[in-house]
Amino acid sequence: MQNSAELLFALIASSISGEPVKISDGVDYDFSWILSAAKFHDILQIVAHAIIKNNLSDYFPGGETHLKKEIFTASYRDSKNRHTFEYASEIFNDAGIEFVPLKGAIMKNMYPESWLRSSCDIDILVRKGDFKKSVSALNNADFKTKGKLNYHDISLIYDDTNVELHFSIKENIKGLDIWLEKVWDNVVKADGTMLLETNDYFTFHHIAHMMHHFVTGGCGIRPFIDLWILKINDFYDEDAVAELCRNSGLYEFYSAVCETVGVWFEGKASSRRTDDIREYIFYGGVYGNYPNNEAVNTVNSGGKVRNIIRSAFPRYENMCVFYPVLKNVPIFLPFCYLHRVYIKLIGRDSRRIRKKLRYIKEQDDEFIKSIKRLFNELNLKK
C-alpha cells in the first residue's frame, strides 16, 4: 500500500499546487485502491482532477469518462451548496441576524476551484439569543427542519442541501470548550450581517474540530488538505495559532498533524507517529468508523470491560447531552442511568449494544496498543 498511498498524496498535491505527477516504471501501484480510497474519503474529485490534468486516465479503472463524471457531480453539488448559502445569507440579512459561515463555506474559496472542496453540509453559526428567530426565518423561507435539536445545532434542508445551524461550536470537551466559547470575541465584519472568524481563530477552530473527529474514530484526509492550503496561502500566523493550541491543550495534536501534512504533501520524511496517523486515518474514512471509535473507547476506558461499563454509565457531562434535564436537576442522574441501561439492554438500542459487544470482542490487541501509543503522544482523550 505504501507506493499507492504516496501516489494518492502526490495526486492530491498536484491538483492543488499544479506540480506534475508521473507514474514510475517498475513500481507496483494499486490504481483501483487509489480511487476507492479517494471515494472513501470524499476527495475523488480532487484525485480525478489531477489524473486528467496529468494525462494518467488510462491507468485507472473507468478511464477519463468515469473521472469526468465525478468532477461533474462535485461541481453540481458545489453549485447547489453555493446557491443555498447565498439564499440563507439573504434571509439573515433581511432579518437583521448576525451570522458566521464556518468550515467548508470558507475553505472552498481557497481551493483552485471551489468544487474541489466537497462539503456535505453548510455550517452557519448564530448567537444563541438569535437561534429561535433564525430557525423561524429559515422555516418561513422553505427550509425544512430535519430531526431534533442537537448538542449545538439543528439540521435544515433546502433544495436537497443540508444546513447545520449552530448556536455554539463547543465540542463537549471541557478544557477545549472554554476557548471555543470565545468565538464571538474573534470575529470581524464582512458583508451585511455576515461576520467572519479571524484568520488565526478560524485555523484554531479547524484544528479543534479536526481533533473532535479524530478522537471519535477519524477525521479523514480532507482536513489535512485544508490545513495544508491554509499554510501555503499564509492564511494564519503560526505562532499565534500555536499559542491558542498550547493554551487549549491541542499543541501536541497540532504539531503532529502539521508534521503529517509535511509528509503527505511536501515530501518530508515520515516517522512512526505519522505512519500511525496514516493507518488510523485511512481506516477511519471521512468521519471515522465504528471499529475505530470502539478502539478509542477501549483505550480511553482502560480496557474492554471498562468500555462496556462506560457505555452504560457515561460521565455526567455526557449524560447532560443525552438528558438535558440533568443540567437543572442533577439529582435525576440515577434515574437517567436506569433508563439508559434499559434502552441499551432491551430497548431501542439493544441491537446497537450487541454490535458494540461484537466489535469489542473482535478488537486486535496490536491495533489497540498503537492507538493507545498515538493518543498518549498526542495528549488526546475522548
C-alpha positions in Angstrom: 0.0 0.0 0.0 3.0 2.4 0.6 3.5 3.1 -3.1 -0.2 3.6 -3.8 -0.6 5.9 -0.8 2.4 8.0 -1.9 0.8 8.3 -5.4 -2.5 9.3 -3.9 -0.9 12.1 -1.9 1.1 13.2 -5.0 -2.1 13.4 -7.0 -3.8 15.5 -4.3 -0.8 17.8 -4.1 -0.8 18.1 -7.9 -4.5 19.1 -8.0 -3.9 21.9 -5.5 -0.4 23.2 -6.5 -0.2 22.2 -10.2 3.0 20.2 -9.7 3.2 17.4 -12.3 2.9 13.7 -11.4 4.4 10.8 -13.3 3.9 7.0 -12.9 7.2 5.4 -12.1 8.1 2.4 -14.3 8.6 -0.8 -12.3 6.7 0.4 -9.3 3.7 -1.6 -8.2 0.6 0.6 -7.8 -2.9 -0.4 -7.0 -4.9 2.0 -9.1 -8.2 0.6 -8.0 -7.3 1.1 -4.4 -6.3 4.8 -5.0 -9.8 5.5 -6.5 -11.5 3.6 -3.7 -9.6 5.4 -1.0 -10.3 8.8 -2.6 -14.0 8.0 -2.7 -14.0 6.6 0.8 -12.6 10.0 2.0 -14.8 12.1 -0.3 -11.9 13.6 -2.3 -12.4 11.7 -5.5 -13.0 14.9 -7.5 -9.5 16.2 -6.3 -7.8 13.0 -7.5 -9.8 12.8 -10.7 -8.8 16.4 -11.5 -5.1 15.6 -11.1 -5.3 12.3 -13.0 -6.9 14.1 -16.0 -4.6 17.0 -15.8 -1.5 14.7 -15.8 -2.8 12.5 -18.7 -2.9 9.4 -16.4 -6.5 8.4 -17.1 -5.6 5.2 -18.9 -4.0 3.7 -15.8 -7.2 3.9 -13.8 -10.4 1.8 -14.0 -13.2 3.5 -15.9 -10.8 5.9 -17.6 -11.4 9.6 -18.3 -15.2 9.2 -18.8 -15.7 7.9 -15.2 -13.4 10.6 -13.8 -15.2 13.5 -15.6 -18.5 12.2 -14.2 -17.1 12.5 -10.7 -15.9 16.1 -11.4 -19.4 17.0 -12.9 -21.1 15.6 -9.8 -18.8 17.5 -7.4 -19.4 20.7 -9.5 -23.1 20.3 -9.4 -23.2 19.7 -5.7 -21.0 22.8 -5.1 -23.4 24.9 -7.2 -26.3 23.8 -5.1 -24.5 24.5 -1.9 -23.4 27.9 -3.1 -27.0 28.8 -4.1 -28.4 27.7 -0.7 -25.7 29.5 1.2 -26.4 32.8 -0.7 -30.1 32.4 -0.1 -29.6 31.8 3.6 -27.4 34.8 3.7 -30.1 37.0 2.2 -32.6 35.7 4.8 -30.3 36.5 7.7 -29.6 40.0 6.2 -33.3 40.7 5.8 -34.0 39.6 9.4 -31.0 41.6 10.8 -29.4 38.5 12.2 -25.6 38.3 12.5 -24.2 35.0 11.3 -20.8 33.4 10.8 -20.2 30.9 8.0 -18.0 28.0 9.2 -15.6 25.4 7.9 -16.2 24.4 4.2 -18.2 27.5 3.4 -14.9 29.5 3.8 -12.4 26.8 2.9 -13.8 26.2 -0.6 -12.9 29.7 -1.6 -9.2 28.9 -1.0 -9.1 25.9 -3.4 -8.1 26.4 -7.1 -11.7 25.5 -7.9 -14.5 25.6 -5.2 -15.9 22.2 -6.3 -12.6 20.6 -5.3 -13.5 21.1 -1.7 -16.6 18.9 -1.2 -18.9 19.6 1.7 -21.8 17.5 2.9 -23.3 20.4 5.0 -23.3 24.1 5.1 -22.4 25.1 8.6 -23.6 28.5 9.9 -23.3 29.9 13.4 -25.7 32.4 15.0 -25.8 33.8 18.5 -27.7 31.7 21.0 -30.1 34.5 21.6 -30.9 34.7 17.9 -31.3 30.9 17.4 -35.1 30.6 17.6 -35.5 33.7 15.4 -33.0 32.2 12.9 -34.8 28.9 12.7 -38.1 30.6 12.2 -36.8 32.9 9.5 -35.4 29.9 7.6 -38.6 27.9 8.1 -40.6 30.8 6.6 -38.3 30.7 3.6 -38.9 27.0 2.8 -36.1 25.5 4.8 -37.5 22.3 6.4 -36.3 21.4 9.9 -34.8 17.9 10.0 -34.6 15.9 13.2 -34.3 17.3 16.7 -32.1 19.9 18.3 -28.6 18.5 18.7 -25.9 19.4 21.3 -25.0 22.6 19.4 -27.0 22.7 16.2 -30.1 21.7 14.2 -30.3 20.5 10.6 -32.5 22.1 8.0 -33.0 21.1 4.4 -33.4 23.3 1.3 -33.2 22.1 -2.3 -31.7 18.8 -1.1 -28.9 20.7 0.6 -28.3 20.3 4.4 -27.7 23.3 6.5 -26.3 22.8 10.1 -27.4 25.9 12.0 -25.2 26.2 15.1 -25.8 28.3 18.3 -22.4 27.0 19.6 -19.2 25.5 18.3 -18.3 23.7 21.5 -17.3 20.1 21.2 -18.3 18.8 24.7 -14.6 18.8 25.8 -14.2 20.8 28.9 -10.7 22.3 28.5 -11.3 23.0 24.8 -14.8 24.4 25.1 -13.5 27.3 27.2 -11.7 28.5 24.1 -14.4 27.7 21.6 -16.8 29.8 23.6 -14.6 32.8 22.7 -15.7 32.7 19.0 -17.7 35.9 19.2 -14.7 37.7 20.6 -12.8 36.6 17.4 -15.0 37.7 14.5 -14.8 40.6 12.1 -17.4 42.3 10.0 -17.9 41.1 6.4 -20.9 41.8 4.1 -24.2 42.8 5.5 -24.9 40.9 8.8 -22.2 38.3 7.9 -19.2 38.0 10.2 -16.0 36.0 9.7 -13.8 34.3 12.2 -10.4 36.0 12.3 -7.8 34.0 10.3 -5.9 32.7 13.4 -9.1 31.7 15.2 -10.5 30.1 12.0 -7.4 27.9 11.8 -7.6 27.1 15.6 -11.2 26.2 15.2 -10.3 24.0 12.2 -7.7 22.1 14.4 -10.2 21.8 17.3 -12.9 20.3 15.1 -10.4 18.1 13.4 -9.4 16.8 16.8 -13.0 16.2 17.8 -13.5 13.9 14.8 -10.1 12.3 15.3 -10.9 11.1 18.8 -14.3 9.7 17.7 -12.8 7.4 15.0 -11.0 9.5 12.5 -11.3 12.8 10.6 -10.5 11.7 7.0 -7.8 13.1 4.7 -9.7 16.3 3.8 -8.9 18.3 7.0 -5.2 17.7 6.3 -5.6 19.1 2.8 -7.4 22.1 4.3 -4.6 22.7 6.8 -2.0 22.5 4.0 -4.0 25.0 1.9 -4.2 27.4 4.9 -0.5 27.0 5.3 0.6 27.6 1.7 -1.7 30.6 1.4 0.0 32.2 4.5 -3.5 32.4 5.9 -2.6 32.5 9.6 0.2 33.4 12.0 1.9 30.1 13.0 3.0 31.5 16.4 -0.5 32.8 17.2 -2.2 29.5 16.3 0.4 27.5 18.2 -0.2 29.6 21.3 -4.0 29.1 21.0 -3.4 25.3 20.7 -1.0 25.3 23.6 -3.4 27.1 25.9 -6.3 24.8 24.9 -4.3 21.5 25.2 -4.2 20.9 21.5 -0.5 21.7 20.9 0.7 18.0 20.6 -2.1 17.2 18.2 -1.5 20.4 16.2 2.2 19.6 15.9 1.6 16.0 14.8 -1.0 17.0 12.1 1.4 19.7 10.8 4.1 17.0 10.6 1.8 14.7 8.8 0.9 17.4 6.3 4.6 17.8 5.6 5.0 14.1 4.9 1.9 13.7 2.8 2.1 16.8 0.6 5.6 18.3 0.9 7.8 15.2 0.6 9.2 15.3 4.1 10.4 12.1 5.8 7.8 10.0 7.7 8.1 8.9 11.3 6.4 6.2 13.3 4.0 8.8 14.5 3.0 9.9 11.0 2.7 6.2 10.0 0.4 5.6 12.9 -1.7 8.6 12.0 -1.9 7.5 8.3 -3.1 4.0 9.3 -5.7 5.3 11.7 -6.9 8.0 9.2 -7.0 5.7 6.2 -9.1 3.1 8.1 -11.5 5.6 9.5 -12.8 7.4 6.4 -14.3 10.8 6.3 -15.8 10.9 9.8 -14.3 7.9 11.4 -15.9 4.5 11.6 -17.4 2.3 14.3 -14.4 -0.1 14.8 -12.0 2.9 15.2 -14.5 4.6 17.6 -14.7 1.5 19.7 -10.9 1.1 19.7 -10.6 4.6 21.0 -13.3 3.9 23.6 -11.4 0.9 24.8 -8.2 2.9 25.1 -9.8 5.8 27.0 -11.8 3.5 29.3 -8.8 1.5 30.3 -9.8 -1.9 28.8 -12.6 -3.8 27.1 -14.7 -4.4 30.2 -14.5 -0.8 31.3 -15.5 0.3 27.8 -18.7 -1.7 28.2 -19.4 -0.2 31.7 -18.7 3.3 30.5 -21.2 2.8 27.6 -23.9 2.2 30.2 -22.7 4.8 32.7 -21.1 7.8 30.8 -19.7 10.8 32.6 -22.1 13.3 34.0 -21.2 15.9 31.3 -22.1 13.4 28.5 -25.3 12.4 30.3 -26.4 16.0 30.2 -26.2 15.8 26.4 -28.4 12.7 26.4 -30.7 14.0 29.2 -30.7 17.9 29.1 -33.0 18.0 32.2 -29.9 17.0 34.3 -28.4 20.5 33.8 -31.1 21.9 36.0 -32.0 18.8 38.1 -28.8 16.7 38.6 -30.5 14.6 41.3 -32.2 12.8 38.5 -28.9 11.2 37.4 -29.5 7.7 39.0 -32.9 7.5 37.3 -31.4 8.6 33.9 -28.8 5.9 34.3 -31.5 3.3 34.9 -33.4 4.4 31.8 -30.2 4.3 29.8 -29.4 0.7 30.9 -33.0 -0.3 30.0 -32.8 1.1 26.4 -29.3 -0.4 26.0 -30.3 -3.9 27.1 -33.9 -4.4 25.9 -35.0 -1.1 24.4 -34.4 0.7 21.1 -30.6 0.5 21.4 -30.3 -3.3 22.1 -29.1 -4.0 18.5 -26.5 -1.3 18.8 -25.1 -2.7 22.1 -24.9 -6.2 20.6 -22.9 -4.7 17.7 -20.7 -2.9 20.2 -20.0 -6.1 22.1 -19.1 -7.9 18.9 -16.6 -5.2 17.9 -15.1 -5.1 21.3 -14.6 -8.9 21.3 -13.0 -8.8 17.9 -10.6 -5.9 18.6 -7.0 -6.6 17.6 -4.7 -6.1 20.6 -1.9 -4.7 18.5 -4.2 -2.1 16.9 -5.4 -1.1 20.4 -1.8 -0.7 21.5 -0.9 1.5 18.5 -3.9 3.8 19.2 -3.0 4.0 22.9 0.6 4.9 22.0 -0.6 7.5 19.4 -3.2 9.1 21.7 -0.7 9.3 24.6 1.8 11.0 22.3 -0.8 13.5 21.1 -2.2 14.1 24.6 -5.7 13.1 23.4 -8.6 11.8 25.4 -12.1 11.4 24.1 
